[in-house]
Amino acid sequence: MAGNIKRKRSKIAHATPAATSLASEVAAEPTTADKSGSKSQTNTAPLVTTPEATDAFIIAAGTYERILYGIEARFVDQQLTLNPRFIFPAHIGCIKSVSAGGRYLASGSTDEIIKVYDLKKRVELGSLHEHKGSITALQFHGSSHLLSASEDGAICIFRTKDWEPLKVLRGHKGPINSIAVHPTGKLALSVSRDRTVILWNLLTGQRASRTKTPQIGELVVWSPSGTLYAVVYATEIQVYSVGQAEALSTIFARQRILSVLVVTHKGTDYILCGCQDKRIHIFSTAGAELASVQCHENRIKGLSSVNVTFPDGVPSTIVVSISSDGHIRAWKLTDLIGYASDTTTASETPTKDVPMSHLDPLAEYNAGVRLTCVTVSSSTF
C-alpha cells in the first residue's frame, strides 16, 4: 500500500469554502503576508480535546538510523510496560520530526519527504513531497490536519481525509526550525533561522504578525490552554501571553535546551526542558527554576506527554523522554512536579541553587539506536 498518497512537488491546491475544520480548512484564498504586521483578534477557546488513554498508548520515536520505532505502553498488573509494536525502515535520511493524530502517524526527514502511516493497520500509506528541503517540524491538529515545516522556509497544511495540500504559508526568509498549532486550530506559530517568530492567523491563511527575536528561535510551543506560548533559544526561553508584545518572563537555563514541553498540573502551567546535561529541568512560567531531575545517562533529545487513566482509576499525565543513547523512559508528571512543589512555588523568582534529584521511571525501553524525536498517541487500536 505504500506510495498511494504520493504527491509531486507542484503548485499547492487550496481548500474549498465549504470546509469547516482547522479554521474552516484554512482560508480558500491564496496566502499573502499581512504587511501591516498587526495582530488579528481570534477566539481562542479550545476546539480539540485529546482523549485520555485507558490502559495503553503508543510511543513513536525517530532515529538517526532512519528507522521509525513504535512502542506500546501498557499497564500489566498495575505496572507500566514498554514493548516494541512496529519498526518501519522509514527514510533514506535522518528522521527529524514525528507527530501522531488519531490513527495517523507522520515522520519527516532530511530526505525532504514526509511519510504517513496508519497506526490501526500498521502500514505505510505513502509519502508527501511538497517541500524542497529537510523536514524540520510536523504537527497534527486532531486527526483532521497535518502541518509541516521545512528548511525551504514554507509551512504546508494537509487535509488527512485525502492528504490534499490545502495551503502553503510563506513569510520566513530562512529555514523554519519549529511550528506550533494553537489548541483551537485558529492560530499557529513558527520560528526560523532568520531570527523571527511569525504568528499565523489560520482563519485567513495570512500572517498576523512577524517579530524579530534576539537569537535564533529553535523551538516554539503553546501551553495546553493556549493562553501562553514559549519561544526557546539555545539556553534561554521567553514566555508570552497571547496578544501581548512583551515577554511575561525570561527563563535562563544552565545547559543547552534540546526539547521542551508545557504541562498543566492542578491548574498551574510548568515548563519542562530536556537538556544537554541529561536532566529534566522544571521551570515556572514566571521564570523560576523549581527543580532538576536526573532522568537519563545521555542528553535528552525529546519530550512528549499523554493523559492516562491509571489502573486505580485516577487520571494523570505521563511524560515520555528519549535520550540520544536509545533509552525511552516514562515518568509520572506528579512525581516530577513533586520535586518542584517540595522546594519552592511557581510564583517565586529564579533560584541560584536548585536541588538535583534522581527519580526512577515508571518504565523504560532501550531501542539500541540514536533517538532524535518522539511523539505519543493516546490510541492503540
Secondary structure, DSSP 8 states (H G I E B T S, - for coil): -TTTT---S-------TT--HHHHHS-SS-----TT----------------BSSEEEEEEEETTSEEEEEEEEEETTEEEEEEEEEEE--SS-EEEEEEETTEEEEEETTS-EEEEETTTTEEEEEE---SS-EEEEEEETTTEEEEEETTSEEEEEETTTTEEEEEEE--SS-EEEEEE-TTSSEEEEEETTSEEEEEETTTTEEEEEEE-SS---EEEE-TTSSEEEEE-SSEEEEEETT-SS-SEEEE-SS-EEEEEEEEETTEEEEEEEETTSEEEEEETTS-EEEEEE--SS-EEEEEEEEEE-TTS-EEEEEEEEETTSEEEEEEHHHHHHHHHHH--TTS---SS--EEE---SEEEE-SS-EEEEEEES---
